[in-house]
Amino acid sequence: MLLEITNLCVVVDGLRVLEGIDVAIDEGRLVAVVGANGAGKSTLLRAISGLDKPCAGKIEFEGRDITGWQPKAVAALGIAMVPEGKKLFYEMTALENLKMGAYRFKKDAARIDRNIERVFQLFPVLRENRHRIAGTFSGGEQQMLTIARGLMSDPKLLMIDELSLGLAPIVVDTLMQTVKELNREGVSILLVEQNVNQVLKIVDYGYVIENGELALEGSGTELRDNAHVKAAYLGL
């Protein structure tokens, strides 16, 4: 098991945001955590990353208990997060942003160059605009750059928070297919998303969080066919 979360509880600013969450991800899988805004999805990623400290439960990565570890130590294990809202270095070029994502390999220039070439092949628009200031990119281009920056660390697990937020449907379709392609190449991915219909079309397995608790789980197809999911999230 790559990532296993057991009975996780997280309190933020005195509020219990997550309660009794169980999530498991096998290596090479594409898994989604879906739910409404404010359900606790982003808090789950922050807890895995070490940004929010659990008050109970356990987070294990490759069999190692990493509950409450500092973010730097979690990242060193090979867990990378693409944050909600992109959070780029907007005054820096695309290329400079990519190099910031490769801080783990700052003494290995050859590896950084290989990783840059890899993400340029994945996102040709970044190659064409590598010397352009990140803040001048469109929303979709910024999301591509944020994903590419996360890939620069060669993560064992790539966590993406709200891939589709604020983007046009055609851009969302492209990015969803890119995520699927990354997974086919062997990247394990945990995708947090409000766009339930889109994400359940591409994932191997999904979890539905409601009001900080796990409501449902199953394959993408099972969840899309579930009556509650249809009524609550798909408008059917």
C-alpha positions, 0 to 999 in steps of 0.5 A, spaced: 500 500 500 502 506 498 498 511 502 493 508 508 489 513 512 486 510 518 480 514 522 483 521 521 481 526 525 483 534 524 481 540 528 482 547 525 481 553 529 477 549 534 472 546 529 472 539 527 473 539 520 475 531 519 472 525 523 474 518 522 476 518 515 479 512 512 482 512 505 487 507 501 491 508 495 495 502 491 501 504 487 500 506 480 492 508 482 488 514 480 484 516 486 479 521 487 476 525 493 470 528 491 465 532 495 462 539 496 465 546 497 467 546 505 466 538 506 474 537 508 477 535 502 483 540 502 484 539 509 485 532 508 491 533 503 493 538 508 494 533 513 497 528 509 502 534 507 504 536 514 500 542 514 495 541 518 496 536 524 491 530 526 488 530 532 487 522 532 488 517 527 494 515 522 497 516 516 502 511 513 506 512 507 509 506 504 508 502 511 511 508 515 507 512 520 508 519 517 502 522 522 504 529 524 511 530 520 513 536 518 512 538 511 519 538 508 520 531 511 513 529 507 516 532 501 522 528 501 519 522 501 516 523 495 509 526 496 508 533 492 501 537 492 499 541 487 495 546 491 488 549 490 488 556 487 495 555 483 499 559 488 505 560 483 511 565 483 507 570 479 513 574 478 518 569 476 518 566 469 515 559 467 522 556 467 524 559 474 517 556 477 519 549 474 526 549 477 523 551 484 519 545 484 526 541 483 529 543 489 530 536 492 535 535 486 538 542 486 545 539 486 543 534 480 543 539 474 542 533 469 536 530 473 533 537 473 534 538 465 531 531 464 525 533 468 524 540 465 524 536 458 519 531 460 514 536 463 515 540 456 513 534 452 507 533 457 505 541 456 508 544 449 505 551 451 510 551 457 516 550 452 514 555 447 513 560 453 518 558 458 521 565 459 514 568 460 512 571 466 507 566 470 503 571 472 501 573 464 499 566 463 491 564 462 488 560 468 489 554 464 496 555 462 497 557 470 494 550 472 499 546 467 505 550 470 502 548 477 502 541 475 508 541 471 512 544 477 509 538 482 512 533 477 519 536 477 520 533 484 519 526 481 513 524 486 511 517 488 504 520 489 502 527 486 496 530 490 492 535 486 487 540 489 481 542 485 484 541 478 478 544 475 477 550 479 475 557 475 477 554 468 473 553 462 470 546 460 474 545 454 480 546 459 478 542 464 477 536 459 484 537 457 487 537 464 483 531 466 486 527 460 493 529 462 492 527 469 489 520 466 495 520 461 500 521 467 497 515 471 498 511 465 505 513 465 505 510 472 504 516 477 500 515 483 495 520 483 490 523 489 485 528 486 481 532 490 475 535 486 468 539 486 467 537 479 464 530 481 461 528 474 468 529 470 473 526 475 469 520 476 469 518 469 477 518 469 479 515 476 480 508 478 476 509 485 473 514 489 471 517 496 465 522 497 466 526 503 460 530 506 461 534 512 468 532 514 466 524 514 466 519 509 459 518 506 461 513 500 466 509 496 467 505 490 470 505 483 468 511 479 463 507 475 459 505 481 459 512 484 457 515 478 451 510 478 449 511 485 443 514 486 445 519 492 451 521 488 446 522 482 442 526 486 447 530 490 452 532 485 450 530 478 443 533 478 440 527 476 
